[in-house]
Amino acid sequence: MSKGVASILIILFGVSEIFSQKIVEKRIEASKIEKVIINGNAIHKISIRTEKTNEIEVLCHIEGESYENIILTTFEADNILTVGTSTTPYFVVENDKLAAHKVMYIEVMIVLPEHLNVFINSEIAAVETEGNYKYLYLLLENGNCIISHFSGDANIQSKHGDIFVYAEKNVSGRAISKYGNVINTLHSGGKFNLMAESRDGNISLIETK
């Protein structure tokens, strides 16, 4: 287990008596994995970083009154790992005013090998990523996106959220926002290309110093 994930576990277990929550961890041998797909429509925060490793570590923190009915799902097929969340069999979400106050929070933290293809799709999640990717594709509805120390090709789309990218010198970038502000200090002619788009959000593409 990496030091970062271990630190998160210690912090979360330290407050486990205060909140109704559970923590699920999975470790997956990654030598045959080429692509990771994250279905995040039920996930509130997704954090990913790359390391020089042969494993994929997935840590899921689930908090709320119905936390015991939420499960972390992973599925491998054709060199693709799909990560998401689901509910236990026969669990039915209550559709009443009381249920509206039962707050649920799901956070997924993932450590990946470098130079993978990563696809994230979510209507609600805020996303934080860092590291080296072969191709990173984010399709977000409302969440903000922060990408640090980035190298690789990327297509980042967030309809309402802001996009902040801090990229290495080998990354060129283009940004378009219909109603937000755009800052782009990335140089042209880089080895890798990044495209960032938002309808309402602000976009900042900054070269890492």
QUIJO-V185030 format. One record per backbone hydrogen bond with DSSP energy under -1.0 kcal/mol. NH is the residue of the N-H (numbers start at 1). CO is the residue of the C=O. If there is no record, write none. Layout:
# QUIJO-V185030
nh = <NH | NH>
co = <CO | CO>
This chain:
# QUIJO-V185030
nh = <6 | 7 | 8 | 9 | 10 | 11 | 12 | 13 | 14 | 16 | 18 | 19 | 22 | 24 | 26 | 28 | 30 | 33 | 34 | 35 | 36 | 37 | 38 | 39 | 40 | 43 | 44 | 45 | 46 | 47 | 48 | 49 | 50 | 51 | 53 | 56 | 57 | 58 | 59 | 60 | 61 | 62 | 63 | 64 | 67 | 69 | 70 | 71 | 73 | 75 | 77 | 80 | 81 | 82 | 83 | 84 | 86 | 88 | 91 | 100 | 101 | 102 | 103 | 105 | 107 | 108 | 109 | 110 | 111 | 112 | 115 | 117 | 118 | 119 | 120 | 121 | 122 | 126 | 127 | 128 | 129 | 130 | 131 | 133 | 134 | 135 | 136 | 137 | 138 | 139 | 140 | 141 | 145 | 146 | 147 | 148 | 150 | 151 | 153 | 154 | 155 | 156 | 157 | 158 | 159 | 160 | 163 | 164 | 165 | 166 | 167 | 168 | 171 | 172 | 174 | 176 | 178 | 179 | 183 | 185 | 192 | 194 | 195 | 196 | 197 | 198 | 200 | 203 | 204 | 205 | 206 | 208>
co = <2 | 3 | 4 | 5 | 6 | 7 | 8 | 9 | 10 | 13 | 15 | 15 | 62 | 60 | 58 | 56 | 54 | 30 | 79 | 79 | 117 | 81 | 119 | 83 | 121 | 40 | 106 | 106 | 126 | 108 | 128 | 110 | 130 | 112 | 51 | 28 | 111 | 26 | 109 | 24 | 107 | 22 | 105 | 20 | 64 | 66 | 67 | 86 | 84 | 82 | 80 | 77 | 35 | 75 | 37 | 73 | 71 | 69 | 88 | 96 | 98 | 99 | 101 | 63 | 61 | 45 | 59 | 47 | 57 | 49 | 132 | 34 | 135 | 36 | 137 | 38 | 139 | 44 | 144 | 46 | 146 | 48 | 148 | 151 | 116 | 116 | 153 | 118 | 155 | 120 | 157 | 122 | 162 | 127 | 164 | 129 | 166 | 131 | 134 | 193 | 136 | 195 | 138 | 197 | 140 | 141 | 202 | 145 | 204 | 147 | 206 | 150 | 168 | 192 | 194 | 196 | 198 | 199 | 203 | 205 | 170 | 172 | 154 | 174 | 156 | 176 | 159 | 181 | 163 | 183 | 165 | 167>
